[in-house]
C-alpha cells in the first residue's frame, strides 16, 4: 500500500507559499525528473513528426508516426493495474530506461543513414508501449509525495512541467535544420538518463491496493482493469470529466501533433524553424497558464477557469486556422497552448483529488486510455485527411465543434456543479462518507472485544434459581426413593 513519507523542509519563503508542493523534498526530486523526461518527450515528438513528414512528403507521414507513439496508450490500464500492485517509482525508472534505449536506437539509425519509415514507426510504437506503462505509475505516485493540502499544487505543477516543457523541446526544430535529427535523438537519451538518476533518489515506497498473485499476473491484471472500470461506473462525475477530456483531446489537442509540420510548410511557407516556433509558442502559452493556475486558490474560481479554458481551447484553433502570418499564427498558438494546458491540468487535478489511492493507478490509466486513444485516432485521421482537405478547414471545424460542446455541456447538472464549485463535489462527498463508514466499522470492530470483556457475568433470575433448586430437590428425592 502507499506510504507517504515526504516531509516538509520547514522553509516558508514566498516561492513555497505560492507553490506549496515544492516544500517536499521527495516531490522536488520527482518534479525535476518529470521535467527532464518531458523535455526528452517533446524533443522526440518534434523530431519524429518532422522526420515522418520528410520521409513521405505528406502530412499523413506525421499522422502515422504520431499515431504509433500515442495509439499504445490504449494499453495504459495494464500499466495502471501494475502501478497499483508494484512499486510505482521502480516502474517509472524501468520505463524511462526503455525509452532511453529507443532514443539511442533511433540515433544510431539516423547517424548511419539507415532510418526509414518502417523502422521509425516500429521503434516509435515500442516507445509508445513503454510510455503507456510509465504514465499511470507517475500519476499515481505523485499524491504520495505531498500532504493533502499541497495535492492540487503538486498536480498542477506536474502539468506545468509536462506542458511547459514544450518551450524547450521544440528547440529540436532548429537543431534538426542545422545538424540533423540524430543529435536530437541522442540529446533525448541524455535527458532521460538524467531523469532516471533523479528518480533513483526517491525513497518513498508507493503502491496501490492490489495484493497477491493468486490468478497469475495477466489474469489478475485483467480483473483489476475491470475493477477500475467498475469504479468509474459508480462515479458518474469522474466519468463525465473523463468524457470531456477525451472530447477535448479529440477536437483540439490532436492538431499539435498531426498538422503542425504541414501547417508550417504549406500555410506559413517555412520549414523546421517555423515548426519549432509554433511549438514554442504553444509551449510558452502552456507554461504561463499552468504557472498562473498553480497560484489560483481552491474554490469557485477554478470552475470558471475550467469553462473559459475550454471555450478558448476551441476558438484558438479557429484563430490559427485563419492566421495569414507567422506572428498571428504564433499568437494563436500561445492562446491554444495556454487554454489546452489549463483545461487538462484542471481536469486532472479535480479527478485526482477525489480518487481513492487504492485504485488511483487504474483510474488514471483509464483517463490516459480514453483521452490518448481517441486523440491517436484523430491524429491519424487528421494526417490522412490533410492530403485531400485544406489544413485551415481541419483547424477551424474542430475548433468550432469543441467550443459548441462546452456551451452544450452547460445543460448538464454535474458540469454546472463543477463550474460553480471548482471541484467534483458529489464524488468528494461520497468518498468522504465512505471513509467515515469504513473508519466507524474499524473502530467498532476494535472496541467490541474490550466491551465484551468489561461486561459483568450474567446473573440468574429468581425463576431460574427456583427451578434450579427444585430440579436439584427432585433429583435428591428420587435418589431417596430409590434407596
Secondary structure, DSSP 8 states (H G I E B T S, - for coil): -------B-----HHHHHSGGGGBHHHHHHHHHHHHHHHHHHHHHHHHHHHHHHHHSSHHHHHHHHHHHHGGGGGHHHHHHHHTTS-HHHHHHHHHHHHHHHHHHHHHHHHTT---HHHHHHHHHHHHHHHHHHHHHHHHHHGGGS-GGGHHHHHHHHHHHHHHTHHHHTTHHHHHHHH-HHHHHHHHHHHHHHHHHHHTT-------S----TT-HHHHHHHHHHHHHHHHHT-HHHHHHHHHHHHHIIIIIHHHHHTHHHIIIIIS---HHHHHHHHHHHHHHHHHHHHHHHHS-SSHHHHHHHHHHHHHHHHHHHHHHH--SHHHHHHHHHHHHHHHHHHHHHHHHHHHHHS-GGGHHHHHHHHHHHHHHHHHHHHHHHHHHTTTS-HHHHHHHHHHHHHHHHHHGGGSHHHHHHHHHSS-HHHHHHHHHHHHHHHHHHHHHHHHHHHHHHS------HHHHHHHHHHHHHHHHHHHHH-
